[in-house]
Amino acid sequence: MKYLLVLAVVIIAIWLWRKGRQEELRSRPPPPQPPRPAVGAPTEMVRCDHCGLHLPATDAVRGNAGRIYCSAAHRKAAEEQG
C-alpha cells in the first residue's frame, strides 16, 4: 500500500513539473528566424549557335560575326563547317 502512495506522489510531482515546463515554453517568445540568403539578380541566357544549348551569357564563347557558342570546341566546329 505504501508503494502505491509513493508511486502516486511521484506521478503527481512529474505531472506538475511537466505542466510548469509547458507553460514556460508557451510564454517564451519564438526564436528569431534566420535571415534568408540574398538572391542574385537574374542572368541573361543565350543559345549556342551550334548545338542549341542555353547557357548564361557570362559563360558563353564569342565567335565570328557575334555568334555565340557554349564551348571553344563548338566554335571551332562551326567555323570549320563554313
PDB file with SEQRES, HELIX, SHEET and CRYST1 records, atoms N, CA, C and O in Angstrom:
SEQRES   1 A   82  MET LYS TYR LEU LEU VAL LEU ALA VAL VAL ILE ILE ALA          
SEQRES   2 A   82  ILE TRP LEU TRP ARG LYS GLY ARG GLN GLU GLU LEU ARG          
SEQRES   3 A   82  SER ARG PRO PRO PRO PRO GLN PRO PRO ARG PRO ALA VAL          
SEQRES   4 A   82  GLY ALA PRO THR GLU MET VAL ARG CYS ASP HIS CYS GLY          
SEQRES   5 A   82  LEU HIS LEU PRO ALA THR ASP ALA VAL ARG GLY ASN ALA          
SEQRES   6 A   82  GLY ARG ILE TYR CYS SER ALA ALA HIS ARG LYS ALA ALA          
SEQRES   7 A   82  GLU GLU GLN GLY                                              
HELIX    1 AA1 LYS A    2  SER A   27  1                                  26    
HELIX    2 AA2 ALA A   57  ASP A   59  5                                   3    
HELIX    3 AA3 ASN A   64  GLY A   66  5                                   3    
HELIX    4 AA4 ALA A   72  GLN A   81  1                                  10    
SHEET    1 AA1 2 MET A  45  ARG A  47  0                                        
SHEET    2 AA1 2 HIS A  54  PRO A  56 -1                                        
SHEET    1 AA2 2 VAL A  61  ARG A  62  0                                        
SHEET    2 AA2 2 ILE A  68  TYR A  69 -1                                        
CRYST1    1.000    1.000    1.000  90.00  90.00  90.00 P 1           1          
ATOM      1  N   MET A   1       0.802  -1.180   0.000  1.00  0.00           N  
ATOM      2  CA  MET A   1       0.000   0.000   0.000  1.00  0.00           C  
ATOM      3  C   MET A   1       0.858   1.263   0.000  1.00  0.00           C  
ATOM      4  O   MET A   1       0.553   2.242  -0.681  1.00  0.00           O  
ATOM      5  N   LYS A   2       1.968   1.217   0.800  1.00  0.00           N  
ATOM      6  CA  LYS A   2       2.807   2.410   0.838  1.00  0.00           C  
ATOM      7  C   LYS A   2       3.498   2.635  -0.496  1.00  0.00           C  
ATOM      8  O   LYS A   2       3.814   3.778  -0.827  1.00  0.00           O  
ATOM      9  N   TYR A   3       3.748   1.574  -1.285  1.00  0.00           N  
ATOM     10  CA  TYR A   3       4.348   1.734  -2.618  1.00  0.00           C  
ATOM     11  C   TYR A   3       3.400   2.464  -3.567  1.00  0.00           C  
ATOM     12  O   TYR A   3       3.836   3.259  -4.400  1.00  0.00           O  
ATOM     13  N   LEU A   4       2.111   2.191  -3.438  1.00  0.00           N  
ATOM     14  CA  LEU A   4       1.131   2.898  -4.249  1.00  0.00           C  
ATOM     15  C   LEU A   4       1.101   4.379  -3.908  1.00  0.00           C  
ATOM     16  O   LEU A   4       0.963   5.222  -4.794  1.00  0.00           O  
ATOM     17  N   LEU A   5       1.230   4.695  -2.636  1.00  0.00           N  
ATOM     18  CA  LEU A   5       1.254   6.085  -2.202  1.00  0.00           C  
ATOM     19  C   LEU A   5       2.504   6.798  -2.740  1.00  0.00           C  
ATOM     20  O   LEU A   5       2.410   7.920  -3.239  1.00  0.00           O  
ATOM     21  N   VAL A   6       3.655   6.159  -2.642  1.00  0.00           N  
ATOM     22  CA  VAL A   6       4.901   6.734  -3.162  1.00  0.00           C  
ATOM     23  C   VAL A   6       4.786   6.906  -4.675  1.00  0.00           C  
ATOM     24  O   VAL A   6       5.181   7.944  -5.207  1.00  0.00           O  
ATOM     25  N   LEU A   7       4.259   5.919  -5.365  1.00  0.00           N  
ATOM     26  CA  LEU A   7       4.089   5.997  -6.818  1.00  0.00           C  
ATOM     27  C   LEU A   7       3.150   7.139  -7.179  1.00  0.00           C  
ATOM     28  O   LEU A   7       3.411   7.861  -8.141  1.00  0.00           O  
ATOM     29  N   ALA A   8       2.075   7.319  -6.441  1.00  0.00           N  
ATOM     30  CA  ALA A   8       1.126   8.407  -6.711  1.00  0.00           C  
ATOM     31  C   ALA A   8       1.796   9.761  -6.503  1.00  0.00           C  
ATOM     32  O   ALA A   8       1.584  10.674  -7.301  1.00  0.00           O  
ATOM     33  N   VAL A   9       2.593   9.911  -5.458  1.00  0.00           N  
ATOM     34  CA  VAL A   9       3.295  11.170  -5.196  1.00  0.00           C  
ATOM     35  C   VAL A   9       4.292  11.461  -6.318  1.00  0.00           C  
ATOM     36  O   VAL A   9       4.400  12.600  -6.772  1.00  0.00           O  
ATOM     37  N   VAL A  10       5.012  10.449  -6.760  1.00  0.00           N  
ATOM     38  CA  VAL A  10       5.990  10.629  -7.849  1.00  0.00           C  
ATOM     39  C   VAL A  10       5.276  11.025  -9.134  1.00  0.00           C  
ATOM     40  O   VAL A  10       5.737  11.928  -9.832  1.00  0.00           O  
ATOM     41  N   ILE A  11       4.183  10.387  -9.461  1.00  0.00           N  
ATOM     42  CA  ILE A  11       3.429  10.695 -10.681  1.00  0.00           C  
ATOM     43  C   ILE A  11       2.892  12.125 -10.621  1.00  0.00           C  
ATOM     44  O   ILE A  11       2.965  12.852 -11.612  1.00  0.00           O  
ATOM     45  N   ILE A  12       2.359  12.533  -9.479  1.00  0.00           N  
ATOM     46  CA  ILE A  12       1.838  13.897  -9.331  1.00  0.00           C  
ATOM     47  C   ILE A  12       2.979  14.910  -9.459  1.00  0.00           C  
ATOM     48  O   ILE A  12       2.809  15.953 -10.091  1.00  0.00           O  
ATOM     49  N   ALA A  13       4.124  14.616  -8.872  1.00  0.00           N  
ATOM     50  CA  ALA A  13       5.269  15.528  -8.966  1.00  0.00           C  
ATOM     51  C   ALA A  13       5.735  15.677 -10.415  1.00  0.00           C  
ATOM     52  O   ALA A  13       6.025  16.785 -10.866  1.00  0.00           O  
ATOM     53  N   ILE A  14       5.804  14.587 -11.123  1.00  0.00           N  
ATOM     54  CA  ILE A  14       6.206  14.638 -12.542  1.00  0.00           C  
ATOM     55  C   ILE A  14       5.177  15.414 -13.351  1.00  0.00           C  
ATOM     56  O   ILE A  14       5.544  16.223 -14.203  1.00  0.00           O  
ATOM     57  N   TRP A  15       3.902  15.180 -13.098  1.00  0.00           N  
ATOM     58  CA  TRP A  15       2.841  15.890 -13.823  1.00  0.00           C  
ATOM     59  C   TRP A  15       2.928  17.392 -13.585  1.00  0.00           C  
ATOM     60  O   TRP A  15       2.825  18.173 -14.531  1.00  0.00           O  
ATOM     61  N   LEU A  16       3.117  17.808 -12.333  1.00  0.00           N  
ATOM     62  CA  LEU A  16       3.231  19.230 -12.008  1.00  0.00           C  
ATOM     63  C   LEU A  16       4.481  19.842 -12.669  1.00  0.00           C  
ATOM     64  O   LEU A  16       4.433  20.958 -13.186  1.00  0.00           O  
ATOM     65  N   TRP A  17       5.573  19.112 -12.645  1.00  0.00           N  
ATOM     66  CA  TRP A  17       6.814  19.612 -13.243  1.00  0.00           C  
ATOM     67  C   TRP A  17       6.637  19.804 -14.754  1.00  0.00           C  
ATOM     68  O   TRP A  17       7.048  20.830 -15.297  1.00  0.00           O  
ATOM     69  N   ARG A  18       6.032  18.830 -15.430  1.00  0.00           N  
ATOM     70  CA  ARG A  18       5.817  18.933 -16.885  1.00  0.00           C  
ATOM     71  C   ARG A  18       4.840  20.051 -17.214  1.00  0.00           C  
ATOM     72  O   ARG A  18       5.026  20.761 -18.202  1.00  0.00           O  
ATOM     73  N   LYS A  19       3.804  20.217 -16.402  1.00  0.00           N  
ATOM     74  CA  LYS A  19       2.831  21.286 -16.634  1.00  0.00           C  
ATOM     75  C   LYS A  19       3.514  22.647 -16.534  1.00  0.00           C  
ATOM     76  O   LYS A  19       3.256  23.519 -17.363  1.00  0.00           O  
ATOM     77  N   GLY A  20       4.358  22.845 -15.563  1.00  0.00           N  
ATOM     78  CA  GLY A  20       5.101  24.089 -15.413  1.00  0.00           C  
ATOM     79  C   GLY A  20       6.048  24.317 -16.581  1.00  0.00           C  
ATOM     80  O   GLY A  20       6.200  25.450 -17.038  1.00  0.00           O  
ATOM     81  N   ARG A  21       6.687  23.258 -17.072  1.00  0.00           N  
ATOM     82  CA  ARG A  21       7.589  23.368 -18.224  1.00  0.00           C  
ATOM     83  C   ARG A  21       6.826  23.781 -19.478  1.00  0.00           C  
ATOM     84  O   ARG A  21       7.300  24.622 -20.242  1.00  0.00           O  
ATOM     85  N   GLN A  22       5.640  23.194 -19.697  1.00  0.00           N  
ATOM     86  CA  GLN A  22       4.858  23.516 -20.881  1.00  0.00           C  
ATOM     87  C   GLN A  22       4.400  24.969 -20.854  1.00  0.00           C  
ATOM     88  O   GLN A  22       4.432  25.644 -21.883  1.00  0.00           O  
ATOM     89  N   GLU A  23       3.975  25.458 -19.696  1.00  0.00           N  
ATOM     90  CA  GLU A  23       3.559  26.860 -19.582  1.00  0.00           C  
ATOM     91  C   GLU A  23       4.745  27.792 -19.820  1.00  0.00           C  
ATOM     92  O   GLU A  23       4.593  28.850 -20.430  1.00  0.00           O  
ATOM     93  N   GLU A  24       5.918  27.402 -19.343  1.00  0.00           N  
ATOM     94  CA  GLU A  24       7.120  28.209 -19.550  1.00  0.00           C  
ATOM     95  C   GLU A  24       7.477  28.266 -21.035  1.00  0.00           C  
ATOM     96  O   GLU A  24       7.857  29.319 -21.547  1.00  0.00           O  
ATOM     97  N   LEU A  25       7.355  27.156 -21.708  1.00  0.00           N  
ATOM     98  CA  LEU A  25       7.664  27.127 -23.138  1.00  0.00           C  
ATOM     99  C   LEU A  25       6.662  27.941 -23.946  1.00  0.00           C  
ATOM    100  O   LEU A  25       7.041  28.580 -24.927  1.00  0.00           O  
ATOM    101  N   ARG A  26       5.393  27.930 -23.553  1.00  0.00           N  
ATOM    102  CA  ARG A  26       4.372  28.698 -24.266  1.00  0.00           C  
ATOM    103  C   ARG A  26       4.561  30.196 -24.074  1.00  0.00           C  
ATOM    104  O   ARG A  26       4.309  30.974 -24.994  1.00  0.00           O  
ATOM    105  N   SER A  27       5.000  30.608 -22.890  1.00  0.00           N  
ATOM    106  CA  SER A  27       5.142  32.037 -22.612  1.00  0.00           C  
ATOM    107  C   SER A  27       6.416  32.622 -23.231  1.00  0.00           C  
ATOM    108  O   SER A  27       6.540  33.843 -23.324  1.00  0.00           O  
ATOM    109  N   ARG A  28       7.346  31.796 -23.646  1.00  0.00           N  
ATOM    110  CA  ARG A  28       8.572  32.260 -24.268  1.00  0.00           C  
ATOM    111  C   ARG A  28       8.312  32.804 -25.660  1.00  0.00           C  
ATOM    112  O   ARG A  28       7.517  32.225 -26.401  1.00  0.00           O  
ATOM    113  N   PRO A  29       8.957  33.899 -26.039  1.00  0.00           N  
ATOM    114  CA  PRO A  29       8.777  34.376 -27.420  1.00  0.00           C  
ATOM    115  C   PRO A  29       9.442  33.395 -28.395  1.00  0.00           C  
ATOM    116  O   PRO A  29      10.422  32.738 -28.046  1.00  0.00           O  
ATOM    117  N   PRO A  30       8.914  33.302 -29.596  1.00  0.00           N  
ATOM    118  CA  PRO A  30       9.507  32.366 -30.555  1.00  0.00           C  
ATOM    119  C   PRO A  30      10.924  32.810 -30.924  1.00  0.00           C  
ATOM    120  O   PRO A  30      11.213  34.006 -30.922  1.00  0.00           O  
ATOM    121  N   PRO A  31      11.800  31.872 -31.237  1.00  0.00           N  
ATOM    122  CA  PRO A  31      13.175  32.235 -31.596  1.00  0.00           C  
ATOM    123  C   PRO A  31      13.182  33.038 -32.899  1.00  0.00           C  
ATOM    124  O   PRO A  31      12.339  32.815 -33.768  1.00  0.00           O  
ATOM    125  N   PRO A  32      14.114  33.955 -33.035  1.00  0.00           N  
ATOM    126  CA  PRO A  32      14.161  34.750 -34.266  1.00  0.00           C  
ATOM    127  C   PRO A  32      14.469  33.875 -35.471  1.00  0.00           C  
ATOM    128  O   PRO A  32      15.243  32.922 -35.381  1.00  0.00           O  
ATOM    129  N   GLN A  33      13.853  34.210 -36.598  1.00  0.00           N  
ATOM    130  CA  GLN A  33      14.072  33.456 -37.825  1.00  0.00           C  
ATOM    131  C   GLN A  33      15.445  33.801 -38.396  1.00  0.00           C  
ATOM    132  O   GLN A  33      15.846  34.965 -38.373  1.00  0.00           O  
ATOM    133  N   PRO A  34      16.168  32.811 -38.905  1.00  0.00           N  
ATOM    134  CA  PRO A  34      17.463  33.128 -39.517  1.00  0.00           C  
ATOM    135  C   PRO A  34      17.247  33.943 -40.785  1.00  0.00           C  
ATOM    136  O   PRO A  34      16.253  33.753 -41.486  1.00  0.00           O  
ATOM    137  N   PRO A  35      18.167  34.844 -41.081  1.00  0.00           N  
ATOM    138  CA  PRO A  35      17.986  35.672 -42.287  1.00  0.00           C  
ATOM    139  C   PRO A  35      18.036  34.815 -43.547  1.00  0.00           C  
ATOM    140  O   PRO A  35      18.806  33.858 -43.639  1.00  0.00           O  
ATOM    141  N   ARG A  36      17.208  35.175 -44.502  1.00  0.00           N  
ATOM    142  CA  ARG A  36      17.184  34.443 -45.767  1.00  0.00           C  
ATOM    143  C   ARG A  36      18.377  34.846 -46.602  1.00  0.00           C  
ATOM    144  O   ARG A  36      18.769  36.013 -46.596  1.00  0.00           O  
ATOM    145  N   PRO A  37      18.963  33.903 -47.320  1.00  0.00           N  
ATOM    146  CA  PRO A  37      20.097  34.271 -48.173  1.00  0.00           C  
ATOM    147  C   PRO A  37      19.636  35.182 -49.302  1.00  0.00           C  
ATOM    148  O   PRO A  37      18.536  35.037 -49.835  1.00  0.00           O  
ATOM    149  N   ALA A  38      20.487  36.103 -49.645  1.00  0.00           N  
ATOM    150  CA  ALA A  38      20.159  37.047 -50.714  1.00  0.00           C  
ATOM    151  C   ALA A  38      20.140  36.318 -52.060  1.00  0.00           C  
ATOM    152  O   ALA A  38      20.992  35.475 -52.338  1.00  0.00           O  
ATOM    153  N   VAL A  39      19.173  36.654 -52.866  1.00  0.00           N  
ATOM    154  CA  VAL A  39      19.055  36.058 -54.185  1.00  0.00           C  
ATOM    155  C   VAL A  39      19.675  37.022 -55.189  1.00  0.00           C  
ATOM    156  O   VAL A  39      19.364  38.213 -55.198  1.00  0.00           O  
ATOM    157  N   GLY A  40      20.550  36.492 -56.028  1.00  0.00           N  
ATOM    158  CA  GLY A  40      21.214  37.342 -57.012  1.00  0.00           C  
ATOM    159  C   GLY A  40      20.278  37.770 -58.127  1.00  0.00           C  
ATOM    160  O   GLY A  40      19.190  37.222 -58.304  1.00  0.00           O  
ATOM    161  N   ALA A  41      20.725  38.746 -58.858  1.00  0.00           N  
ATOM    162  CA  ALA A  41      19.942  39.240 -59.993  1.00  0.00           C  
ATOM    163  C   ALA A  41      19.898  38.171 -61.086  1.00  0.00           C  
ATOM    164  O   ALA A  41      20.824  37.366 -61.192  1.00  0.00           O  
ATOM    165  N   PRO A  42      18.849  38.150 -61.891  1.00  0.00           N  
ATOM    166  CA  PRO A  42      18.770  37.177 -62.975  1.00  0.00           C  
ATOM    167  C   PRO A  42      19.898  37.394 -63.990  1.00  0.00           C  
ATOM    168  O   PRO A  42      20.362  38.514 -64.199  1.00  0.00           O  
ATOM    169  N   THR A  43      20.315  36.312 -64.600  1.00  0.00           N  
ATOM    170  CA  THR A  43      21.390  36.366 -65.577  1.00  0.00           C  
ATOM    171  C   THR A  43      20.815  36.194 -66.979  1.00  0.00           C  
ATOM    172  O   THR A  43      19.892  35.408 -67.191  1.00  0.00           O  
ATOM    173  N   GLU A  44      21.362  36.926 -67.917  1.00  0.00           N  
ATOM    174  CA  GLU A  44      20.917  36.798 -69.303  1.00  0.00           C  
ATOM    175  C   GLU A  44      21.345  35.428 -69.834  1.00  0.00           C  
ATOM    176  O   GLU A  44      22.490  35.013 -69.652  1.00  0.00           O  
ATOM    177  N   MET A  45      20.413  34.731 -70.491  1.00  0.00           N  
ATOM    178  CA  MET A  45      20.694  33.426 -71.071  1.00  0.00           C  
ATOM    179  C   MET A  45      20.804  33.570 -72.587  1.00  0.00           C  
ATOM    180  O   MET A  45      20.051  34.322 -73.206  1.00  0.00           O  
ATOM    181  N   VAL A  46      21.758  32.837 -73.178  1.00  0.00           N  
ATOM    182  CA  VAL A  46      21.954  32.862 -74.627  1.00  0.00           C  
ATOM    183  C   VAL A  46      21.933  31.433 -75.149  1.00  0.00           C  
ATOM    184  O   VAL A  46      22.035  30.481 -74.376  1.00  0.00           O  
ATOM    185  N   ARG A  47      21.801  31.288 -76.461  1.00  0.00           N  
ATOM    186  CA  ARG A  47      21.688  29.972 -77.090  1.00  0.00           C  
ATOM    187  C   ARG A  47      22.911  29.721 -77.955  1.00  0.00           C  
ATOM    188  O   ARG A  47      23.320  30.586 -78.730  1.00  0.00           O  
ATOM    189  N   CYS A  48      23.499  28.524 -77.819  1.00  0.00           N  
ATOM    190  CA  CYS A  48      24.652  28.142 -78.634  1.00  0.00           C  
ATOM    191  C   CYS A  48      24.199  27.999 -80.087  1.00  0.00           C  
ATOM    192  O   CYS A  48      23.209  27.323 -80.369  1.00  0.00           O  
ATOM    193  N   ASP A  49      24.927  28.640 -81.013  1.00  0.00           N  
ATOM    194  CA  ASP A  49      24.571  28.585 -82.422  1.00  0.00           C  
ATOM    195  C   ASP A  49      24.888  27.226 -83.053  1.00  0.00           C  
ATOM    196  O   ASP A  49      24.448  26.949 -84.168  1.00  0.00           O  
ATOM    197  N   HIS A  50      25.639  26.386 -82.359  1.00  0.00           N  
ATOM    198  CA  HIS A  50      25.995  25.079 -82.920  1.00  0.00           C  
ATOM    199  C   HIS A  50      25.045  23.967 -82.442  1.00  0.00           C  
ATOM    200  O   HIS A  50      24.521  23.203 -83.253  1.00  0.00           O  
ATOM    201  N   CYS A  51      24.827  23.884 -81.117  1.00  0.00           N  
ATOM    202  CA  CYS A  51      24.017  22.773 -80.582  1.00  0.00           C  
ATOM    203  C   CYS A  51      22.679  23.210 -79.990  1.00  0.00           C  
ATOM    204  O   CYS A  51      21.828  22.364 -79.715  1.00  0.00           O  
ATOM    205  N   GLY A  52      22.477  24.496 -79.790  1.00  0.00           N  
ATOM    206  CA  GLY A  52      21.207  24.984 -79.266  1.00  0.00           C  
ATOM    207  C   GLY A  52      21.111  25.012 -77.747  1.00  0.00           C  
ATOM    208  O   GLY A  52      20.046  25.312 -77.209  1.00  0.00           O  
ATOM    209  N   LEU A  53      22.186  24.709 -77.052  1.00  0.00           N  
ATOM    210  CA  LEU A  53      22.190  24.708 -75.593  1.00  0.00           C  
ATOM    211  C   LEU A  53      22.027  26.132 -75.064  1.00  0.00           C  
ATOM    212  O   LEU A  53      22.660  27.059 -75.569  1.00  0.00           O  
ATOM    213  N   HIS A  54      21.182  26.306 -74.052  1.00  0.00           N  
ATOM    214  CA  HIS A  54      21.024  27.607 -73.402  1.00  0.00           C  
ATOM    215  C   HIS A  54      21.981  27.668 -72.218  1.00  0.00           C  
ATOM    216  O   HIS A  54      22.059  26.731 -71.423  1.00  0.00           O  
ATOM    217  N   LEU A  55      22.706  28.776 -72.107  1.00  0.00           N  
ATOM    218  CA  LEU A  55      23.670  28.936 -71.037  1.00  0.00           C  
ATOM    219  C   LEU A  55      23.771  30.410 -70.660  1.00  0.00           C  
ATOM    220  O   LEU A  55      23.365  31.273 -71.439  1.00  0.00           O  
ATOM    221  N   PRO A  56      24.311  30.714 -69.465  1.00  0.00           N  
ATOM    222  CA  PRO A  56      24.461  32.115 -69.066  1.00  0.00           C  
ATOM    223  C   PRO A  56      25.402  32.848 -70.023  1.00  0.00           C  
ATOM    224  O   PRO A  56      26.385  32.277 -70.496  1.00  0.00           O  
ATOM    225  N   ALA A  57      25.100  34.096 -70.300  1.00  0.00           N  
ATOM    226  CA  ALA A  57      25.907  34.883 -71.235  1.00  0.00           C  
ATOM    227  C   ALA A  57      27.336  35.023 -70.744  1.00  0.00           C  
ATOM    228  O   ALA A  57      28.251  35.159 -71.557  1.00  0.00           O  
ATOM    229  N   THR A  58      27.552  34.993 -69.441  1.00  0.00           N  
ATOM    230  CA  THR A  58      28.906  35.132 -68.907  1.00  0.00           C  
ATOM    231  C   THR A  58      29.762  33.904 -69.198  1.00  0.00           C  
ATOM    232  O   THR A  58      30.988  34.011 -69.214  1.00  0.00           O  
ATOM    233  N   ASP A  59      29.147  32.731 -69.428  1.00  0.00           N  
ATOM    234  CA  ASP A  59      29.892  31.512 -69.717  1.00  0.00           C  
ATOM    235  C   ASP A  59      30.046  31.255 -71.217  1.00  0.00           C  
ATOM    236  O   ASP A  59      30.749  30.324 -71.609  1.00  0.00           O  
ATOM    237  N   ALA A  60      29.410  32.051 -72.049  1.00  0.00           N  
ATOM    238  CA  ALA A  60      29.414  31.818 -73.493  1.00  0.00           C  
ATOM    239  C   ALA A  60      30.750  32.203 -74.109  1.00  0.00           C  
ATOM    240  O   ALA A  60      31.476  33.055 -73.598  1.00  0.00           O  
ATOM    241  N   VAL A  61      31.051  31.539 -75.237  1.00  0.00           N  
ATOM    242  CA  VAL A  61      32.255  31.833 -76.016  1.00  0.00           C  
ATOM    243  C   VAL A  61      31.810  32.570 -77.270  1.00  0.00           C  
ATOM    244  O   VAL A  61      30.926  32.100 -77.985  1.00  0.00           O  
ATOM    245  N   ARG A  62      32.412  33.717 -77.540  1.00  0.00           N  
ATOM    246  CA  ARG A  62      32.045  34.520 -78.711  1.00  0.00           C  
ATOM    247  C   ARG A  62      32.839  34.047 -79.926  1.00  0.00           C  
ATOM    248  O   ARG A  62      34.015  33.697 -79.828  1.00  0.00           O  
ATOM    249  N   GLY A  63      32.164  34.047 -81.065  1.00  0.00           N  
ATOM    250  CA  GLY A  63      32.800  33.645 -82.318  1.00  0.00           C  
ATOM    251  C   GLY A  63      32.766  34.759 -83.329  1.00  0.00           C  
ATOM    252  O   GLY A  63      32.539  35.919 -82.987  1.00  0.00           O  
ATOM    253  N   ASN A  64      32.998  34.396 -84.601  1.00  0.00           N  
ATOM    254  CA  ASN A  64      32.982  35.380 -85.680  1.00  0.00           C  
ATOM    255  C   ASN A  64      31.578  35.949 -85.866  1.00  0.00           C  
ATOM    256  O   ASN A  64      30.584  35.256 -85.649  1.00  0.00           O  
ATOM    257  N   ALA A  65      31.509  37.192 -86.263  1.00  0.00           N  
ATOM    258  CA  ALA A  65      30.253  37.887 -86.577  1.00  0.00           C  
ATOM    259  C   ALA A  65      29.293  37.892 -85.386  1.00  0.00           C  
ATOM    260  O   ALA A  65      28.077  37.907 -85.576  1.00  0.00           O  
ATOM    261  N   GLY A  66      29.830  37.880 -84.155  1.00  0.00           N  
ATOM    262  CA  GLY A  66      28.984  37.961 -82.965  1.00  0.00           C  
ATOM    263  C   GLY A  66      28.224  36.690 -82.640  1.00  0.00           C  
ATOM    264  O   GLY A  66      27.307  36.717 -81.819  1.00  0.00           O  
ATOM    265  N   ARG A  67      28.581  35.582 -83.261  1.00  0.00           N  
ATOM    266  CA  ARG A  67      27.897  34.313 -82.955  1.00  0.00           C  
ATOM    267  C   ARG A  67      28.319  33.825 -81.576  1.00  0.00           C  
ATOM    268  O   ARG A  67      29.414  34.133 -81.106  1.00  0.00           O  
ATOM    269  N   ILE A  68      27.441  33.062 -80.935  1.00  0.00           N  
ATOM    270  CA  ILE A  68      27.655  32.625 -79.557  1.00  0.00           C  
ATOM    271  C   ILE A  68      27.698  31.098 -79.516  1.00  0.00           C  
ATOM    272  O   ILE A  68      26.891  30.420 -80.152  1.00  0.00           O  
ATOM    273  N   TYR A  69      28.671  30.568 -78.745  1.00  0.00           N  
ATOM    274  CA  TYR A  69      28.838  29.116 -78.618  1.00  0.00           C  
ATOM    275  C   TYR A  69      29.000  28.751 -77.149  1.00  0.00           C  
ATOM    276  O   TYR A  69      29.363  29.584 -76.319  1.00  0.00           O  
ATOM    277  N   CYS A  70      28.722  27.485 -76.849  1.00  0.00           N  
ATOM    278  CA  CYS A  70      28.829  27.025 -75.465  1.00  0.00           C  
ATOM    279  C   CYS A  70      30.241  26.611 -75.099  1.00  0.00           C  
ATOM    280  O   CYS A  70      30.575  26.538 -73.916  1.00  0.00           O  
ATOM    281  N   SER A  71      31.083  26.336 -76.099  1.00  0.00           N  
ATOM    282  CA  SER A  71      32.467  25.954 -75.818  1.00  0.00           C  
ATOM    283  C   SER A  71      33.345  26.303 -77.016  1.00  0.00           C  
ATOM    284  O   SER A  71      32.859  26.580 -78.112  1.00  0.00           O  
ATOM    285  N   ALA A  72      34.649  26.281 -76.771  1.00  0.00           N  
ATOM    286  CA  ALA A  72      35.595  26.564 -77.854  1.00  0.00           C  
ATOM    287  C   ALA A  72      35.533  25.460 -78.915  1.00  0.00           C  
ATOM    288  O   ALA A  72      35.748  25.734 -80.096  1.00  0.00           O  
ATOM    289  N   ALA A  73      35.249  24.241 -78.522  1.00  0.00           N  
ATOM    290  CA  ALA A  73      35.152  23.134 -79.474  1.00  0.00           C  
ATOM    291  C   ALA A  73      33.980  23.364 -80.437  1.00  0.00           C  
ATOM    292  O   ALA A  73      34.109  23.100 -81.633  1.00  0.00           O  
ATOM    293  N   HIS A  74      32.859  23.845 -79.941  1.00  0.00           N  
ATOM    294  CA  HIS A  74      31.713  24.113 -80.816  1.00  0.00           C  
ATOM    295  C   HIS A  74      31.988  25.322 -81.720  1.00  0.00           C  
ATOM    296  O   HIS A  74      31.550  25.351 -82.870  1.00  0.00           O  
ATOM    297  N   ARG A  75      32.699  26.296 -81.208  1.00  0.00           N  
ATOM    298  CA  ARG A  75      33.062  27.443 -82.042  1.00  0.00           C  
ATOM    299  C   ARG A  75      33.957  26.986 -83.181  1.00  0.00           C  
ATOM    300  O   ARG A  75      33.773  27.389 -84.329  1.00  0.00           O  
ATOM    301  N   LYS A  76      34.923  26.143 -82.855  1.00  0.00           N  
ATOM    302  CA  LYS A  76      35.863  25.637 -83.873  1.00  0.00           C  
ATOM    303  C   LYS A  76      35.114  24.777 -84.897  1.00  0.00           C  
ATOM    304  O   LYS A  76      35.347  24.903 -86.099  1.00  0.00           O  
ATOM    305  N   ALA A  77      34.227  23.915 -84.431  1.00  0.00           N  
ATOM    306  CA  ALA A  77      33.462  23.041 -85.329  1.00  0.00           C  
ATOM    307  C   ALA A  77      32.585  23.861 -86.265  1.00  0.00           C  
ATOM    308  O   ALA A  77      32.481  23.536 -87.448  1.00  0.00           O  
ATOM    309  N   ALA A  78      31.961  24.901 -85.767  1.00  0.00           N  
ATOM    310  CA  ALA A  78      31.090  25.733 -86.606  1.00  0.00           C  
ATOM    311  C   ALA A  78      31.900  26.530 -87.619  1.00  0.00           C  
ATOM    312  O   ALA A  78      31.452  26.737 -88.746  1.00  0.00           O  
ATOM    313  N   GLU A  79      33.083  26.976 -87.229  1.00  0.00           N  
ATOM    314  CA  GLU A  79      33.931  27.740 -88.155  1.00  0.00           C  
ATOM    315  C   GLU A  79      34.500  26.840 -89.250  1.00  0.00           C  
ATOM    316  O   GLU A  79      34.717  27.296 -90.372  1.00  0.00           O  
ATOM    317  N   GLU A  80      34.743  25.569 -88.935  1.00  0.00           N  
ATOM    318  CA  GLU A  80      35.244  24.617 -89.932  1.00  0.00           C  
ATOM    319  C   GLU A  80      34.166  24.251 -90.945  1.00  0.00           C  
ATOM    320  O   GLU A  80      34.465  23.992 -92.111  1.00  0.00           O  
ATOM    321  N   GLN A  81      32.905  24.229 -90.497  1.00  0.00           N  
ATOM    322  CA  GLN A  81      31.804  23.897 -91.393  1.00  0.00           C  
ATOM    323  C   GLN A  81      31.534  25.006 -92.387  1.00  0.00           C  
ATOM    324  O   GLN A  81      31.002  24.759 -93.469  1.00  0.00           O  
ATOM    325  N   GLY A  82      31.879  26.164 -92.047  1.00  0.00           N  
ATOM    326  CA  GLY A  82      31.690  27.233 -93.014  1.00  0.00           C  
ATOM    327  C   GLY A  82      31.023  28.361 -92.451  1.00  0.00           C  
ATOM    328  O   GLY A  82      30.788  29.350 -93.146  1.00  0.00           O  
TER     329      GLY A  82                                                      
END                                                                             
